[in-house]
Structure formats: C-alpha cells, structure tokens
Amino acid sequence: MNQQQLRPLYLLGIAASAYALWYFVTAGSNLYAIVFGLVTVTLVVRLRKLTADS
C-alpha cells in the first residue's frame, strides 16, 4: 500500500482509538484506557513517520 492509501487508515485508527480511550477513561476502566492510549500514540508516531518520508 502506498502513502495515499495508508494515511486515511491511520487517521481512522487514531480517531477510533482516541474515542475508545475517552470512553474507557470516563467509564473508569484504567487498564483499557492505558492500552488504547498506547495504541493511539503508536498510530500517531507511525503516521508521522509515513508523512515525514514523503
């Protein structure tokens, strides 16, 4: 897959992970919140690496 195909997928993943992070934080489930926080950060880092290469 090229950058034009991956970028929307990363953005969708970031949005979904951020929503799940918010949901679990407000629900008081810290373990799931930490996991989705890490997933969100990982996707942001990968997206930045992808856009930095272009």
C-alpha positions as CSV (number, residue, x, y, z in Angstrom):
1,M,0.0,0.0,0.0
2,N,1.2,3.5,-0.7
3,Q,1.0,6.6,1.4
4,Q,-2.2,7.8,-0.2
5,Q,-3.9,4.6,0.9
6,L,-2.4,4.3,4.3
7,R,-3.0,7.9,5.5
8,P,-6.8,7.6,5.8
9,L,-6.5,4.2,7.5
10,Y,-4.1,5.7,10.1
11,L,-6.4,8.7,10.7
12,L,-9.4,6.4,11.1
13,G,-7.5,4.2,13.5
14,I,-6.4,7.2,15.5
15,A,-9.9,8.5,15.7
16,A,-11.3,5.1,16.8
17,S,-8.6,4.6,19.4
18,A,-9.0,8.1,20.8
19,Y,-12.7,7.6,21.1
20,A,-12.1,4.3,22.9
21,L,-9.6,6.0,25.1
22,W,-12.1,8.7,26.1
23,Y,-14.8,6.0,26.6
24,F,-12.7,3.9,29.0
25,V,-11.4,6.9,30.9
26,T,-14.9,8.1,31.6
27,A,-16.0,4.6,32.5
28,G,-13.2,4.3,35.0
29,S,-11.5,1.3,33.3
30,N,-7.9,2.3,33.6
31,L,-6.3,-0.8,32.1
32,Y,-8.2,-0.5,28.8
33,A,-7.6,3.3,28.8
34,I,-3.9,2.7,29.0
35,V,-4.0,0.2,26.2
36,F,-5.9,2.5,23.9
37,G,-3.6,5.4,24.9
38,L,-0.6,3.3,23.7
39,V,-2.4,2.3,20.5
40,T,-3.2,5.9,19.8
41,V,0.3,7.1,20.4
42,T,1.7,4.3,18.3
43,L,-0.6,5.1,15.4
44,V,0.3,8.8,15.6
45,V,4.1,8.0,15.6
46,R,3.6,5.7,12.5
47,L,1.6,8.4,10.7
48,R,4.3,11.0,11.4
49,K,7.0,8.6,10.1
50,L,4.9,8.0,7.0
51,T,4.4,11.7,6.2
52,A,8.0,12.6,7.0
53,D,9.2,10.2,4.4
54,S,7.4,12.0,1.6
